[in-house]
Amino acid sequence: DIQMTQFPSSLSASVGDRVTITCRASQSIMTYLNWYQQKPGRAPRVLISAASTLQGGVPSRFSGSGSETDFTLTINSLQPEDFAVYYCQQTYRAPWTFGQGTTVEIK
Amino acid sequence: QVQLQQSGPGLVKPSETLSLTCTVSGDSIGDYYWGWIRQPAGKGLEFIGRMYVHPSYVDSHYNPSLKSRATMSLDTSRNQFFLKLTSVTAADTAVYYCARELGGAGFNWFDPWGQGTLVTVSS
């Protein structure tokens, strides 16, 4: 299976900060990489697909980049509603696998 | 707008079979892949499997870590898809999600997701 590793596991940030989350694949996955946001007690919601394609309805302060093994999710000007857990997911090779998650907490 | 409504027991005894149903409204189940994902309390997401049913073939993928205990199926006439997980143990206690898979040619993602069902394995 392709292993997905996210770092940091958690971070503290303030409203207005720029936040970057990294996801690393154990082998090249080209750009078959998605990002999800999950709030407590809720199902995950897709933010970005194909490493950098913003899903409909997702604010433009979210952006994704990367290819092969290294990917980043950036949140520009963090908003109160962005405090959540973020997961990356690869769909290059079955079984799909997720990163362990990054918790974005309020500083 | 497509909606996924999950149903099934919240408590299953060890060694028994977990059975969950996902009822889809607002879209045809025969047009997409559908997946199951689970999440133990306080932990990350684990892919269980995905399935597509075409009139002439079925395509499915399972997470090998489940050691063939998982079986997915679809009922296109009722727009429902199902998960069965046999020989459950406490390690199978988790919130289980169903989800539609969008995209194509590998650029796939899950959207939307069901509301989640907490399944506890306990005697």
HADDOCK unambig.tbl for C-alpha pairs under 7 A between the chains (distance, minus, plus):
assign (segid A and resid 32 and name CA) (segid B and resid 106 and name CA) 6.84 0.50 0.50
assign (segid A and resid 32 and name CA) (segid B and resid 107 and name CA) 5.67 0.50 0.50
assign (segid A and resid 34 and name CA) (segid B and resid 109 and name CA) 6.70 0.50 0.50
assign (segid A and resid 43 and name CA) (segid B and resid 113 and name CA) 6.29 0.50 0.50
assign (segid A and resid 43 and name CA) (segid B and resid 115 and name CA) 6.12 0.50 0.50
assign (segid A and resid 43 and name CA) (segid B and resid 116 and name CA) 6.67 0.50 0.50
assign (segid A and resid 46 and name CA) (segid B and resid 111 and name CA) 6.58 0.50 0.50
assign (segid A and resid 49 and name CA) (segid B and resid 109 and name CA) 6.66 0.50 0.50
assign (segid A and resid 50 and name CA) (segid B and resid 107 and name CA) 5.86 0.50 0.50
assign (segid A and resid 91 and name CA) (segid B and resid 106 and name CA) 6.08 0.50 0.50
assign (segid A and resid 91 and name CA) (segid B and resid 107 and name CA) 6.72 0.50 0.50
assign (segid A and resid 91 and name CA) (segid B and resid 108 and name CA) 6.48 0.50 0.50
assign (segid A and resid 92 and name CA) (segid B and resid 106 and name CA) 6.21 0.50 0.50
assign (segid A and resid 95 and name CA) (segid B and resid 62 and name CA) 6.67 0.50 0.50
assign (segid A and resid 95 and name CA) (segid B and resid 63 and name CA) 5.37 0.50 0.50
assign (segid A and resid 96 and name CA) (segid B and resid 47 and name CA) 6.21 0.50 0.50
assign (segid A and resid 97 and name CA) (segid B and resid 46 and name CA) 6.95 0.50 0.50
assign (segid A and resid 97 and name CA) (segid B and resid 47 and name CA) 6.31 0.50 0.50
assign (segid A and resid 98 and name CA) (segid B and resid 45 and name CA) 6.25 0.50 0.50
assign (segid A and resid 98 and name CA) (segid B and resid 46 and name CA) 6.82 0.50 0.50
assign (segid A and resid 100 and name CA) (segid B and resid 44 and name CA) 5.21 0.50 0.50
assign (segid A and resid 101 and name CA) (segid B and resid 44 and name CA) 6.22 0.50 0.50
